[in-house]
Amino acid sequence: MQAEQIAKSLGNAKRANGQWVASCPVPSHGKGNGDKNPSLSVHIDDEGKPLFYCHSGCTQEAVFQTIRDMQLLPELEERPDPLANIKPLPKIEFQQEWQYQDEDRVTVFVKHRLRVGETGKTYRLYKVDSDGKRYPTLGDARIVPYKLPELLDAKTAGRIIYLAEGEKAVDALMSLGVAATTAHSGAGHWPEAITEYFAGANVVILPDNDSSGWSYARKAAEAILPIAKAVKVVDLRLQSLGDDAYEFIEAGGGRAELAALVKAAPRLTSVDDVTLPERLQAMKQMPPSVDSVATVATADDIAKEFALEPPKQQDKPKPAKTIKIESWDSIQDEPVEWLIDGVIPERSFIALYGPPGSFKSFHALHIAHCVATKKDWMGRRVKKSGAVLYLCGEGFGGIGARIKACKIHHKIENGAPIYVVRHQLNLRSSAEDFNALMMAIVQLVEQTGMEFCLTIVDTLARAFGGGNENSSEDMGAFITAMGKIQEFLNCALMVLHHSGKDAAKGLRGHSSLLGAVDTELELLRFDEQMKGVLTISKQKDGADNERFGFEMVEVEIRPAGLDLSDPVISLAVQASEDAKSDHSKMTEKKPPANKDGGKWQPYELPALYRAIKNKGFNEVIDGVSLKVANIDDWKEELKLQASAYDATKTQINNAIWTAKGRLKVKNLGGHHDKVAWLNQDVMTKMATEAAYKFNN
């Protein structure tokens, strides 16, 4: 359907400046009185999509929905969910730790077993230095067999040393009172560095019950046989594929049963004697067991984990959904659990917003350090501390200076669990960016073992991937992505955002963001001052309108050099009762009456004329195209015109307020929303007067 057809169907259609205008059909238009003059622009773009704009302020959503209900819109293709191709993230859960110690029982590295999702598993290795600090890599760590002190004691005493494939099996064997060991590397590899410890030892190798287990036994025998006193390979004759010594003991096998199997097994004379038992021949082509995969996962391994579909359990019917119905007398509210008492609830969605230059990033870092170190924030107790993830997509080139200033001013020692991502990522519609971030988060959680309490996104605009902040679809996709991060880390999530052009209307962008957040923290910086207030403008589960005064203090993060270079200065946040008191005094004052109104009148119309002439643009007002100017530009021109009076901001605002009223009362022009205009005859008169002054 073309623009002309739609406009005529809506009524009062006419052409204006190359576009069709018609009556706005929104029921609430004109406070429910209807659109008496055509004020809806109708346009069809190059792709054939209809575009509408109500010049009286009806929302795009209301206009489109009303016109759609009138069946005047063509059927549009449904846009795919940009996050639909993002696979569910497997939950990573720590299960067990094994410490590898040297002869003096000093831990040189550790191995972690982690569960991935419901059925998968993986392993991670960490070097441990002499101070006990752990690093997420083996690096130059000394490689030793598991339970080395016990292995050496057994070798000295001439006792049997059992060699199994995994730590779990070794721990089970040790529970029988025998000596046992394994390598850290799993079935796929035998580390040459541990071979020497088996010199002169009596070794019994216990393969896992699968082809990879016997392949591992052959590798171990090949390394040990030339230097050991005696070597045997014992088949535990287990029933299930992949079982090992742990299952042998769980099934009731004890030390006596194990000794009988060892006694019956022949002494190994050649590695060629290590062959897969006949009962397992049919399994020879089977893939390796889960335990046999390499123990150190790479980014590619993690990517494969994400690509896996959830395991199908066809044998188990899906449980029917049940709904519990309760008496209202039995329902009790759960108490709010606070991260920062009365300010930030645990696992909540928070928006910290304000105009540009209101120190949002500095405040975010201040909150981060308080949560990470459990130090009071603005006099409020941090009730739960934990690690903080800071996604810095804006100004990350200078975040180092801000961090250093924060650490110096608040006396924060190194080691606070705050982790920073310095990349601009599209977390709204890029599956590649989102998955890359989530893989990095998974690795961070595994490496640190930290419980995260807070994630900070600085800023929404930088993580929005160029989307339309006023679009419900784009904002919904972003909120969904934030929810996935928040759900995985089970933490609070704070988004830094800008206020709109009209600061009184709060957060910029679609109203779905306001609906999604649990807590809004609004920053107000006093004009040209290094202080202001932070206000809780929305608190879903607590008190609104609580205010916290703050001031920015300069911190020298690098002193002047010997070459007389200037010191490097940054800023840090600190609480200020004076700022809070100043704000209270400001809000108590009533705007002064414009006593100087007569003084400004000679300059008001010329100032508007110059604003229109120099910075004006065309806009359709009530179906008529007019040359208008932004009211802010009018204010600037008035300040220039009346420069002799050294006008304050308040005086200019008051003068413009009264001037706008005179425009309509005296039929000189008009104003709408944030623009103003002069009637054509007034513009002509102003032009004539300006030319006269120029020529004379």
C-alpha positions in Angstrom: 0.0 0.0 0.0 1.4 3.4 -1.0 1.8 6.5 1.2 -1.1 8.2 -0.6 -3.5 5.3 -0.1 -2.6 5.1 3.6 -2.9 8.8 4.1 -6.3 9.0 2.4 -7.5 6.0 4.4 -6.6 7.9 7.6 -8.5 11.1 6.5 -7.6 14.8 6.0 -4.8 13.7 3.6 -2.8 16.3 1.8 0.7 16.8 0.4 3.3 19.0 2.2 6.9 19.4 1.3 6.9 16.2 -0.9 5.3 14.1 1.8 1.8 13.0 2.6 0.3 14.1 5.9 -3.0 12.8 7.4 -4.9 12.7 10.7 -3.2 10.7 13.5 -5.5 7.8 14.4 -4.2 7.2 17.9 -7.2 7.3 20.3 -5.3 9.3 22.9 -4.2 12.0 20.4 -5.1 15.5 21.6 -6.0 14.1 25.1 -8.6 11.9 23.5 -10.2 14.7 21.4 -8.7 13.4 18.1 -6.5 15.0 15.5 -8.4 18.1 14.2 -5.5 19.1 11.9 -3.4 16.6 10.0 -0.3 16.1 12.0 0.9 12.6 11.0 3.6 12.3 8.3 3.4 9.2 6.1 6.3 8.0 4.0 7.4 4.9 2.2 11.2 4.3 2.3 13.4 2.8 -0.5 12.7 -0.7 0.8 9.0 -0.3 0.7 8.6 0.0 4.4 6.1 2.5 5.8 7.3 5.2 8.2 5.1 7.4 10.3 5.8 10.4 12.6 3.2 12.2 14.8 4.2 15.8 15.2 2.0 16.1 18.3 4.0 13.6 20.3 2.2 10.2 19.9 4.7 7.4 20.3 5.9 5.3 17.3 4.7 2.2 19.0 1.2 3.6 19.5 1.0 4.9 15.9 2.1 1.6 14.3 -0.1 -0.5 16.5 -3.2 1.6 15.7 -2.5 1.6 12.0 -1.8 -2.1 12.1 -5.2 -2.7 13.9 -6.8 -0.8 11.0 -5.3 -3.3 8.6 -3.5 -0.6 6.7 0.0 -2.0 6.9 1.4 -4.7 4.6 2.5 -8.0 6.0 6.1 -7.5 7.1 8.6 -10.3 7.3 9.3 -11.3 10.8 12.8 -10.4 11.8 14.8 -13.2 13.3 16.0 -13.1 16.8 19.6 -12.0 16.6 20.5 -14.1 19.6 18.6 -17.2 18.4 21.7 -18.9 17.1 23.5 -18.6 20.4 23.7 -22.0 22.0 22.8 -22.5 25.6 25.8 -22.1 27.8 26.9 -25.2 29.7 27.2 -24.6 33.4 30.8 -25.1 34.6 31.0 -26.6 38.1 34.1 -27.4 40.2 34.1 -31.0 41.4 37.4 -32.0 42.8 41.1 -31.0 43.2 44.2 -33.3 43.3 47.5 -32.0 44.5 50.7 -33.2 43.0 53.6 -33.0 45.5 57.4 -33.4 45.4 59.5 -35.5 47.8 59.1 -33.0 50.6 55.3 -33.0 50.2 55.4 -29.4 48.7 52.6 -29.0 46.1 54.1 -28.1 42.7 50.9 -28.2 40.6 47.2 -29.1 41.0 44.6 -30.6 38.8 40.9 -29.7 38.8 38.0 -31.8 37.6 35.1 -29.7 36.4 31.6 -30.8 35.3 30.4 -29.2 32.0 26.6 -29.2 31.8 24.8 -32.2 33.1 27.0 -35.0 31.7 30.3 -33.6 30.4 33.6 -33.0 32.2 36.9 -31.4 31.6 40.2 -30.9 33.5 42.4 -27.9 34.3 46.0 -27.7 35.5 47.5 -25.0 37.6 51.2 -24.3 38.5 51.8 -23.5 42.2 54.9 -21.4 43.1 56.9 -21.4 46.3 54.6 -18.9 47.8 51.5 -21.0 47.1 50.2 -18.7 44.3 48.5 -20.5 41.5 48.8 -19.8 37.8 46.3 -21.1 35.1 49.0 -23.1 33.3 51.7 -25.7 34.0 54.4 -23.5 32.6 57.8 -24.5 34.0 56.3 -26.5 36.9 58.2 -29.6 37.9 56.3 -32.7 36.5 55.9 -35.5 39.1 53.6 -38.5 39.4 50.6 -38.4 41.7 51.3 -39.4 45.3 55.1 -39.2 44.8 56.1 -39.4 48.5 54.0 -42.6 48.9 55.5 -44.0 45.7 59.0 -43.5 46.9 58.2 -45.1 50.3 56.7 -48.1 48.7 59.7 -48.5 46.3 62.2 -48.3 49.2 60.2 -51.0 51.1 59.9 -53.2 47.9 56.1 -53.0 47.9 54.0 -53.1 44.8 53.1 -49.8 43.2 49.8 -49.8 41.3 49.7 -47.6 38.3 46.1 -46.5 37.3 44.8 -44.1 34.7 43.3 -41.4 36.9 43.4 -39.8 40.3 40.0 -41.0 41.3 41.1 -44.6 40.8 44.3 -44.0 42.7 42.5 -42.6 45.7 40.2 -45.6 45.7 43.2 -48.0 45.6 44.9 -46.0 48.4 41.8 -46.6 50.6 42.7 -50.3 50.5 46.1 -49.6 52.1 48.2 -50.1 48.9 50.5 -47.7 47.1 49.2 -46.3 43.9 50.0 -43.5 41.4 49.1 -42.0 38.0 50.3 -39.4 35.5 48.5 -36.0 35.2 48.1 -36.3 31.5 45.3 -38.9 31.1 45.3 -41.8 28.6 46.5 -39.9 25.6 50.1 -39.3 26.7 52.8 -40.6 29.0 55.1 -37.8 30.4 58.7 -38.9 30.1 59.6 -36.7 33.1 58.0 -39.2 35.6 59.6 -42.4 34.1 62.7 -42.1 36.4 60.6 -42.5 39.6 59.8 -46.1 38.7 63.4 -47.2 38.5 63.9 -50.4 40.5 60.2 -50.6 41.4 57.7 -53.4 41.4 54.9 -52.0 39.2 51.4 -53.3 38.4 49.5 -51.5 35.7 45.7 -51.5 35.9 44.2 -50.5 32.5 40.8 -49.0 32.2 38.2 -51.3 30.7 38.4 -50.0 27.1 40.8 -49.8 24.1 42.2 -46.5 25.1 42.9 -47.8 28.6 45.0 -50.7 27.2 46.7 -48.3 24.8 47.7 -46.2 27.8 49.0 -49.3 29.6 51.2 -50.2 26.6 52.7 -46.7 26.6 53.4 -46.8 30.3 54.9 -50.3 30.0 57.1 -49.3 27.2 58.6 -46.4 29.3 58.9 -48.3 32.6 59.9 -51.9 31.6 63.5 -51.1 30.8 64.2 -49.6 34.3 61.7 -51.3 36.7 62.5 -54.3 38.8 59.3 -56.1 37.7 56.2 -55.1 35.7 52.8 -56.8 35.4 49.6 -55.7 33.5 46.4 -56.9 35.3 43.0 -57.1 33.7 40.4 -56.4 36.4 37.8 -58.1 34.2 35.2 -55.4 34.6 31.9 -55.6 32.9 31.1 -52.1 31.7 33.1 -50.2 29.1 35.3 -47.5 30.6 35.2 -48.8 34.2 38.4 -48.7 36.2 39.8 -49.6 39.6 37.3 -47.3 41.3 34.4 -49.3 40.0 36.3 -52.5 40.9 36.4 -51.4 44.5 32.9 -50.0 44.5 31.6 -53.4 43.3 33.2 -55.1 46.4 36.7 -55.9 45.2 39.1 -55.7 48.1 42.8 -56.0 48.7 42.7 -59.9 48.7 40.8 -60.0 45.4 43.3 -57.6 43.9 46.3 -59.6 45.2 44.8 -62.8 43.7 44.6 -61.2 40.2 48.1 -59.8 40.5 49.4 -63.3 41.5 47.7 -64.9 38.5 49.0 -62.4 36.0 52.3 -63.2 34.2 55.4 -61.0 34.6 55.8 -58.8 31.6 58.9 -59.4 29.5 58.1 -57.4 26.4 55.8 -54.6 25.6 54.4 -56.7 22.8 52.7 -58.8 25.4 50.4 -55.9 26.3 47.4 -56.8 24.1 43.7 -56.0 24.3 41.8 -58.9 25.9 39.6 -60.9 23.6 36.4 -59.8 25.4 37.3 -56.2 24.4 38.4 -56.9 20.8 34.9 -56.0 19.6 35.3 -52.6 21.2 38.7 -51.9 19.5 37.2 -49.4 17.1 35.3 -47.6 19.9 36.2 -43.9 20.4 38.3 -43.1 23.6 36.5 -42.8 26.9 35.7 -39.3 28.2 38.6 -39.6 30.7 41.1 -40.1 27.9 40.8 -36.6 26.4 43.6 -34.2 26.9 43.5 -32.6 30.3 44.3 -29.0 29.3 41.4 -27.6 27.3 42.1 -24.9 24.7 39.8 -22.2 23.4 38.9 -24.5 20.5 37.9 -27.2 23.0 35.6 -24.8 24.8 34.1 -23.6 21.5 33.3 -27.3 20.8 31.6 -27.6 24.2 29.4 -24.6 23.4 28.5 -26.1 20.0 27.2 -29.3 21.4 23.5 -29.8 21.5 22.0 -30.6 24.9 22.1 -34.4 25.6 19.0 -36.2 24.5 17.4 -38.5 27.0 14.8 -40.2 25.0 14.5 -43.0 27.6 13.3 -40.6 30.3 10.0 -39.0 29.6 9.9 -35.2 30.1 8.2 -34.5 33.4 4.8 -32.8 33.2 4.8 -29.2 34.2 3.0 -28.6 37.5 1.6 -25.4 38.9 1.2 -24.8 42.6 -1.8 -23.0 43.9 -1.5 -21.4 47.3 -3.7 -19.6 49.7 -2.9 -15.9 49.9 -2.7 -16.3 53.7 0.3 -18.6 53.3 2.3 -16.3 51.1 5.2 -14.5 52.7 7.6 -12.1 51.0 11.2 -13.2 50.9 13.6 -10.7 52.5 15.7 -8.7 50.0 19.3 -9.8 50.0 21.5 -6.7 49.4 24.9 -6.4 47.8 25.2 -2.8 49.0 22.7 -2.2 51.8 19.6 -0.4 50.5 21.2 0.4 47.2 22.1 -2.6 45.1 20.2 -5.9 45.6 21.9 -9.2 44.9 21.4 -10.6 41.4 19.6 -7.4 40.3 19.7 -5.4 37.1 20.9 -1.8 37.7 21.2 1.2 35.5 23.7 3.9 36.5 22.9 6.9 34.3 23.5 10.6 33.8 24.5 13.2 31.2 27.9 13.1 29.6 30.6 14.3 32.0 28.8 13.2 35.2 31.7 10.8 36.2 29.7 7.6 35.5 32.9 5.5 35.0 34.6 6.8 38.1 31.5 5.9 40.2 31.3 2.4 38.6 35.0 1.7 39.5 34.3 3.0 43.0 31.3 0.6 43.4 33.4 -2.2 41.9 36.2 -1.8 44.4 33.8 -1.6 47.4 32.0 -4.8 46.3 35.4 -6.6 45.6 37.0 -5.6 48.9 33.9 -5.4 51.1 34.6 -1.8 52.1 31.6 0.5 52.9 30.2 2.5 49.9 29.1 6.1 50.7 28.6 5.1 54.3 26.5 2.0 53.3 27.6 -1.5 54.3 28.6 -3.9 51.6 26.8 -7.0 52.8 28.3 -9.5 50.3 31.6 -9.3 48.5 32.9 -11.2 45.6 34.6 -10.8 42.2 33.6 -8.1 39.8 33.7 -8.2 35.9 34.1 -4.8 34.3 33.3 -4.7 30.5 35.0 -1.5 29.4 33.8 -0.5 25.9 34.2 3.2 26.4 37.4 5.2 27.2 39.3 2.0 27.8 42.5 3.7 26.6 42.5 5.7 29.8 40.9 3.3 32.3 44.4 2.4 33.7 44.8 5.9 35.1 41.3 5.8 36.6 42.0 2.4 38.2 45.3 3.6 39.6 43.7 6.8 41.0 41.0 4.7 42.7 43.5 2.3 44.2 45.7 5.1 45.5 42.9 7.2 47.0 41.1 4.4 48.6 44.3 2.6 49.7 43.4 -0.7 47.8 46.1 -3.3 47.9 46.9 -5.4 44.8 44.9 -8.6 44.4 41.4 -7.2 44.5 39.3 -9.6 42.4 38.2 -7.1 39.7 38.7 -8.3 36.1 38.5 -5.9 33.1 37.6 -6.6 29.5 38.9 -3.8 27.3 37.1 -4.4 24.0 34.1 -2.8 22.3 31.7 -5.7 21.8 28.3 -5.9 20.1 26.3 -7.7 22.8 23.0 -7.0 21.1 23.2 -8.8 17.8 26.6 -10.4 17.3 26.7 -14.1 18.1 30.4 -14.1 17.5 31.1 -11.3 20.0 28.7 -12.7 22.6 30.1 -16.3 22.4 33.7 -15.0 22.5 32.9 -13.1 25.7 31.1 -16.0 27.3 34.0 -18.4 26.5 36.4 -15.9 28.1 34.1 -15.7 31.1 34.0 -19.5 31.4 37.8 -19.7 31.3 38.1 -16.9 33.9 35.7 -18.7 36.3 37.6 -21.9 35.9 41.0 -20.3 36.4 40.1 -18.2 39.4 37.4 -20.3 41.0 35.8 -17.0 42.1 32.2 -16.3 42.8 31.2 -13.2 40.9 28.8 -10.7 42.6 28.7 -7.9 40.0 29.2 -7.4 36.3 29.4 -3.8 35.0 28.8 -2.8 31.3 30.4 0.6 30.4 28.4 1.8 28.4 25.1 0.5 26.9 25.7 2.6 23.8 29.2 1.0 23.2 27.7 -2.6 23.7 24.7 -1.9 21.5 26.3 -2.6 18.1 24.8 0.5 16.4 21.2 -0.5 17.1 18.3 1.8 17.6 17.9 2.5 21.3 14.3 3.6 20.8 13.4 0.3 19.1 11.7 -2.2 21.4 13.2 -5.1 19.3 16.7 -3.9 19.5 16.5 -3.0 23.2 14.8 -6.3 23.9 17.7 -8.2 22.2 20.2 -6.3 24.4 18.3 -7.0 27.6 18.1 -10.7 26.6 21.9 -10.8 26.1 22.5 -9.1 29.5 20.2 -11.7 31.1 22.3 -14.5 29.7 25.5 -13.1 31.2 23.7 -12.4 34.5 22.2 -15.9 34.7 25.5 -17.6 34.0 27.5 -15.7 36.6 24.5 -15.6 39.0 25.3 -12.0 39.9 24.0 -8.4 39.8 24.5 -6.6 36.5 25.0 -2.8 36.2 24.7 -1.0 32.9 26.1 2.5 32.5 23.9 4.7 30.3 23.1 8.3 29.3 20.1 10.3 30.2 18.0 11.6 27.4 18.0 15.2 26.1 15.3 15.9 28.6 17.1 14.8 31.8 13.8 14.9 33.7 12.6 11.9 31.6 15.4 9.7 32.9 17.0 6.9 31.0 17.6 7.3 27.2 16.0 4.8 24.9 13.0 2.5 24.7 10.8 2.2 27.8 11.5 -1.6 27.9 14.9 -0.8 29.5 13.2 1.1 32.3 10.8 -1.8 32.8 13.6 -4.3 33.0 15.8 -2.6 35.6 15.3 -3.2 39.3 17.3 -0.2 40.4 18.1 3.2 38.8 20.9 5.3 40.1 20.9 8.8 38.6 24.0 11.0 38.6 23.7 14.8 38.7 26.8 16.9 38.5 26.5 20.5 39.7 27.1 23.1 37.0 30.9 23.5 36.4 31.7 21.9 39.7 33.5 18.7 40.7 30.7 17.5 42.9 27.1 16.4 42.7 24.6 13.8 44.0 23.7 10.3 43.2 20.0 9.6 43.6 18.2 6.2 43.8 15.5 7.2 41.3 13.9 3.7 41.2 14.2 0.9 43.7 12.0 -2.1 43.1 12.5 -3.6 46.5 13.5 -0.6 48.6 13.2 3.1 49.2 13.3 5.6 46.3 14.8 9.1 46.2 17.7 8.5 48.7 20.6 10.8 47.8 24.3 10.4 48.3 26.5 13.5 47.9 29.9 13.1 46.2 32.9 15.1 45.2 35.8 14.3 42.8 39.3 14.6 44.2 42.4 14.9 42.2 44.9 12.1 42.6 48.5 12.3 41.5 49.2 8.9 39.9 52.7 9.8 38.6 54.8 12.6 40.0 56.6 15.2 37.9 59.8 13.8 36.4 63.4 14.9 36.7 63.0 16.5 33.3 60.4 18.8 34.8 57.5 17.1 33.1 54.1 17.7 34.6 52.7 15.2 37.0 49.9 12.8 35.8 46.6 13.5 37.5 43.4 11.5 37.5 40.2 11.6 39.7 38.6 9.5 42.3 35.2 9.5 44.0 34.6 10.2 47.7 31.5 10.8 49.7 30.5 14.4 50.5 27.8 15.5 53.0 28.4 19.1 51.8 27.4 18.2 48.3 24.3 16.5 49.6 23.4 19.6 51.7 24.1 21.9 48.7 21.6 19.9 46.6 19.0 20.2 49.3 19.3 23.9 49.4 19.1 24.2 45.6 15.9 22.1 45.4 14.3 24.1 48.2 14.7 27.4 46.3 11.8 28.5 44.0 12.7 29.8 40.6 12.9 33.6 40.8 10.3 35.7 39.0 11.6 37.3 35.8 11.7 40.9 37.3 14.0 41.9 34.4 11.6 40.8 31.7 11.4 44.2 30.2 15.2 44.4 30.0 15.4 41.3 27.7 12.5 42.1 25.4 14.4 44.1 22.8 16.7 41.1 22.3 14.3 38.2 22.3 12.9 38.3 18.7 16.2 39.3 17.1 17.9 36.4 18.9 15.3 33.9 17.6 15.5 35.4 14.1 19.3 34.9 14.1 19.0 31.3 15.5 16.6 30.5 12.7 18.7 32.2 10.1 22.0 30.6 11.2 21.0 27.2 12.5 17.3 26.8 11.4 15.8 23.8 9.7 12.4 22.8 8.2 10.0 20.8 10.3 6.3 19.9 9.8 4.2 21.3 12.5 0.5 20.5 12.4 0.8 19.5 8.8 2.7 22.7 7.8 6.4 23.0 7.0 8.0 25.7 9.0 11.5 27.1 9.4 12.3 26.5 13.0 15.3 26.7 15.5 16.2 24.7 18.5 15.3 26.5 21.7 18.8 25.8 23.0 20.2 27.7 20.0 17.7 30.6 20.7 19.1 30.8 24.3 22.7 31.0 23.0 21.8 33.8 20.6 19.9 35.7 23.4 23.0 35.4 25.6 25.1 36.9 22.8 22.6 39.6 22.0 22.3 40.7 25.6 26.0 40.2 26.4 26.2 43.6 28.0 24.1 42.3 30.9 26.4 39.3 31.7 23.3 37.1 31.9 23.2 34.0 34.1 21.8 30.7 32.9 18.7 31.2 35.1 18.1 34.7 33.7 18.3 33.4 30.1 15.9 30.5 30.9 13.4 32.8 32.5 13.6 35.3 29.6 13.0 32.5 27.1 10.1 31.2 29.1 8.3 34.5 29.0 9.2 35.1 25.4 7.6 31.8 24.3 4.4 32.9 25.9 4.4 36.2 24.0 5.0 34.5 20.7 1.5 32.9 20.7 -0.3 35.7 22.6 0.9 38.4 20.2 0.7 36.1 17.1 4.4 36.5 16.4 5.2 32.8 16.0 5.0 29.7 18.2 6.9 26.9 19.8 6.5 23.1 20.0 8.5 20.6 22.0 12.1 21.9 21.7 11.7 24.2 18.7 10.4 27.7 18.1 9.6 29.8 15.0 8.6 33.2 13.8 5.7 34.0 11.4 6.8 34.8 7.9 5.8 38.5 8.2 7.9 38.8 11.4 10.9 37.1 9.7 10.6 39.6 6.8 10.5 42.5 9.2 13.5 41.2 11.2 15.4 40.8 7.9 14.6 44.3 6.8 15.7 45.8 10.2 18.9 43.8 10.1 19.7 45.0 6.6 18.9 48.7 7.6 21.3 48.4 10.6 24.0 46.9 8.4 23.7 49.6 5.7 23.6 52.5 8.3 
